[in-house]
């Protein structure tokens, strides 16, 4: 026999509570990654591997011993070239270097990566013109994900970043639009008749972005780092797709939020700072996430938002309001309204 319904008039709060209590979760089903977008994780997803699996280069450059480049200029002999996805057998020893690309595994013996922009290569040698800090431009093993870490929590709505994280603990890559010797995308686009409208944007992450026009449509060349690619998708590709579909609202919602603690940034670049939004006494408050590395995709999952930091600033002051791009509807409404 069914329970008797309440005959008296009840408040909105009570009605909402009754509806929530009476609604049960549907059963789980197994899906491919593309089909999981927008769905809710039925259980915690625990990584069985470290991401990255080994120390790797954060940019195109040269793996070196810091002792060899503590003073510049320094001249080193190039003993190997290591494209991303391969591993060389040569170790870096005194006076030598291995040429790397973004994502390349740092070879044995090296403890620092020198940016390509700070070097000059000629006759099988590289001249390091700017002395880097020890350990510069190296992403450590497990910087993004540690073995046993929950990468997607049960009950989370799966967004694009979450799918990327799931792929990284089970595979995906893009890129080829920067300044490395193996970055062929720009040239290939030109070869097939793409009119390049711009390459490189004064922003972080995602500076090496390519955009062009072709007889058959628009072309975007996204950066190789996962966070950079996704930020560029949100900011540029998504509005273009919505314009093509005839939408009037092209961009993601933006709120004004007060920054909780001061943050340093790169002057001259508009920086999309990954933040967590929370409700404050006087409106939304934004807290910068611990890692802003362009290789840490987990920092864009779980309802993260993007604070738009002005290019002319080198430091964002605490207590100041900044525009924040909201990437997920769940961020705007994390709980039932106060009724």
Buried (B, 14 or more C-beta within 10 A) or exposed (E): EEEEEEEEEEEEEEEBBEEEEEEEEEEEEEEEBEEBEEBEBBEEBEBEBBBBEEBBBBBBBBBBBBEBBEEBEBBBEBBBBBBBEEEBEBBBBEBBBBBBBBBBBBBBBBBBBBBBEBBEBEEEBBBBBEBBEEEBBBBEBBBBBEEEBEBBEEEBBBBBBBBBBBBBBEEEBBBBBBEBEBBEBBEEBEEEEBEBEEBEBEBBBBBBBBBBEEEEEBBBBBBBBBBBBBBBBBBBBBBBEBEEEEEEEEEBEEBEBBBBEEBEBBEEBBBBBBBBBEEEEEEBBBBBBEBBBBBBBBBBBBBBBBBBBEBEBEEBEEEEBBEBBBBBEEBEEEEEEEE
